[in-house]
Amino acid sequence: MGALVSRSSLSFLALALGMLVCGAAPAQSAGGFSAGPGLEAAQQHETLVTQPASGEATPSVDAGVPAAEGKTEAAASESDKGSDYETNVTTFKPSPKYTQVREFTTTRLWVIDPGQVTVEQWWNGGFGAPRAQPGPNQGSQFFQSEIELGIYKHLQLDLYANYQFGQMSDGTYHIAPGGHTGIAAELRIALGSYWGQYWGNPTLYFELTSQYYNSPRAEVRLLLGGTVFTSKLLAALNLCFERNIFRDSSSGIDYEIKAAYGLNYEIVPDIFRIGVEGVIGFDSHGILDPNAPGGVALGGQEIFPVAEIGPSIVLMEPHRRIKVLAAMLFGLAQYDQPWQPTVIVSSAF
């Protein structure tokens, strides 16, 4: 019986040892990663974590540094810990510097960027007698104070006060009865999302002016412009229509249908430009026709050709905080005043 027990015990021990060895056998290998018997191999996921050098901040995916390929969200979060970044978000493409402060006396160009502010002081003179109206003391003086606001991308709002003085028969100046003295508002709407998106950078311009003695006045323009042949040569063209909103006995409708143009070239970068400017078209000059049906009382309107051209200069300090524009236009048509100087001093901030 002892021999039988001994044999049974040995057989049981051998069986148990065999089972133990089988149970401890290595699991199936699949692609170098563990998988249980009969299961599909696990998918490989690489996690790349780059440790920064001592004292060096870890790049953050929010700072504009591309994350490593395949980098998991958790790993990106880990790499951002302890790093401080300031993010500036620009929701528009900045315009060239030469579009942000006035470059011409006769034409407008594009819009200023959101948040930009420009203040301007104008002086415009008209001297000499038109060929069709000879006589002394026909001078005029026009002053304008203006503030330009970049209120939103594509939009610019301008507010200004106008003072126009006419020369009396004794040579003194008084507020011109038919002049543009009053306050005005101007809105520009750029059709493109950024400068250079469309040919000519088309911009719509709307202006409403109150006049001290006359009817309120409205003006519409299409502004076009850009560099020509070289980045140093800048051109602008405005197609304009302007009139009194209501007919009055002083100046009637007083139409203006014109094209204003300008061309200037950079001589010293950010400091000095020279150019040529002008206006062509038609203007009533506030003159009524007493022989029209109803006479002056119903505002019979005259309209005459306009042809003005002359040189211009632009002076500025390098940071463009202060700029001076000056032009001298010569009137060539019969009702144009012979000499028409303009000076504009502006500051942008």
Secondary structure, DSSP 8 states (H G I E B T S, - for coil): -HHHHHHHHHHHHHHHHHHHHHHTS---EETTEE--TT---------------TT-----GGGT----TT--HHHHHHHHTT---------S----GGGSS---SS---S---TT-EEEEEEEEEEBS--TTS--S---EEEEEEEEEEEEETTEEEEEEEEEEEEE-TTS-EEE-TTS--EEEEEEEEESSSSTTSSTT--EEEEEEE--SSS--EEEEEEEEEEE-SSTTEEEEEEEEEEEESS-BTTTBT--EEEEEEEEEEEEETTTEEEEEEEEEEEE-TT-B-TTSTTGGGGT-B--EEEEEEEEEEEEE-TTSSEEEEEEEEEE-STTS-SEEEEEEEEEE-
